[in-house]
Amino acid sequence: MARAALMDFDEALERFDPVIGLEVHVELNTTTKMFSSAPNPANSAFHGAEPNTLITPVCLGLPGSLPVVNGTAVRYSISLGLALGCEIAPSSRFARKNYFYPDLAKNYQISQYDEPIAFDGSVEVELENGRTFTVPIERAHMEEDAGKLTHVGGSTGRIQGAEYSLVDYNRAGVPLVEIVTRPIEGAGADAPALARAYVSTIRDIVLSLGISEARMERGNLRCDANVSLRPRGEQKYGTRTETKNVNSMRSIERAVRYEIQRQAAILAGGGTITQETRHWHEDTGTTSAGRPKSDADDYRYFPEPDLLPVEPTAELIDELRAALPEPPAARRRRLKGEWGFTDLEFQDVVNGGLLVEVAETVAAGASPAAARKWWTGELTRVANARETDAASLASPAQVAELAALVDEGVLTDRLARQVLEGVAAGEGSPREIVEARGLAVVSDDGALIAAIDDALASQPDVLAKIRDGKVQAAGAVIGAVMKAMQGKADAARVRELVLERAQG
Amino acid sequence: MSEISAEQVAHLANLARIALTDEEIQHLTTELGQIMQAVEKVSEVATPDVPPTSHPIPLRNVMRDDVVGDTVLTTEQALAGAPEHDDTRFVVSAILGEEQ
């Protein structure tokens, strides 16, 4: 397949005005599925289960089985709708979306069509460059996720050339909320960054609501990006493409940018854009053509006869509205001010997905600087090495306790890193680990002086240099003392004592 | 409105993944046209003041608690009715279309 021609991004933006639309699917972390009492693999308690172990007859669409709506999933959906500034429908219904593909055994997906549970909202999104956008939300509707297919045979492992496919229905029926924006105009060259910042904001919202694990690498949060271009000055939208399979924040930005450049090259060459889905390829940073976009008519939507309307009471909506957390954009602004971080320091925390962790560590008594240091430093380093999340290694309370131990002079930074290692290994709280591993700093000057005198005695040349005023020579002695103390000494104190003893 | 064309029938057959001969399409075009006419009679009485009904029983908000039930299948049970499987997953023939 020939590589698509691309126009330079800046030139594309000079000639064309991009319009984007984003569809984000959020897997809810309820205990059970949307319409069946099977365990929900999008809840971390059931993540990684063996294939086809989290299913009931409903998930397989077996004869005689009937779906029943999960009340908690409805509450979560309403909360999400409210957090997106949406109206909540006094009455909403489910519909069948009919298509033949083995990712769902029923040959239809239960979704919502003309009566979504939430509609007409907006979300404030702040870009890394400080620009703020209000993204209009058209709707948020409830539906079920589909199963997972593995294509076997052929040379590439992709659909083309596969000899057969294996189906795991664990994911079939996982509760989903699909959030659909209205067309977003006026972002210009910021369109790719806006797409990324929008999805990041949705992630913050669902995390603060506690309704999804929101891990993109697990597919808890998935984004389809619609992109179209129109010549500058034109009002009418151009033909759009929908890029699917965009599964990281970084690739959302790259995929939108790529589509702008690809479409601009086609339009500038006098060609036309085909309305189609396109697949994002993380490895090459390109998209390729998928199927032509079906008309909604082809899905032959009709009201789901097996389910009854959902009609939330005004009391329930009020109760959920009252329980909403502070909106992410407002929260960020407040925390950044309270913590006194520079833009760079704050971005470090936000981009590392550690805002919640740092906030809770500060709430547990640590200074903002210490909380940031441990989360974005050592814990992130260890997490990267282990290919996991920093949040899975330690709790905010444990990090706050560690910071307190450093403040009290019980631990040096170096010892604190060893304690963190113990925390990550599940050995207990920092204080317990200090005790068990005997890691506390030796603050007894007597023990230090004995070690210093030994070191000075064995390095008479160094002693002579220090006495000559070459203070930097003390480093060798300090190193020897720290080694003798197995690192459990405060290097600054050792230095003071070394200089004192050398003169004596 | 009640007219249905042979092209529409062929399109529907394709969506339903049913292979039809030309004779069958002709035959179904006539039959579906008659069914459409019969259903259309409903619109004569369904004036705009009659709300559409998707369910005959006036119930709403029938929901269950978010608790794992006792109908979870073992993998063996789940695969028992499958024409083909590899002991953990269903085996289906090579797929020409794409996911929706």
Interface residues (C-beta under 8 A of the other chain):
Chain A: T30 T31 T32 S36 S37 A38 P39 E50 P51 N52 T53 L54 I55 T56 P57 V58 L60 L62 V68 V69 N70 G71 T72 A73 V74 S91 R93 K97 N98 Y99 F100 Y101 P102 D103 Q109 A146 L149 T150 H151 G153 I159 A162 E163 Y164 S165 L166 V167 D168 Y169 T277 G290 R291 S294 D298 Y299 R300 P303 P305 L308 P309 V310 E311 P312
Chain B: L15 A16 R17 S54 H55 I57 L59 R60 N61 V62 M63 R64 D65 D66 V67 V68 G69 T71 V72 L73 T74 T75 A78 L79 G81 D86 T88 R89 F90 V91 V92 S93 A94 I95 G97 E98 E99 Q100
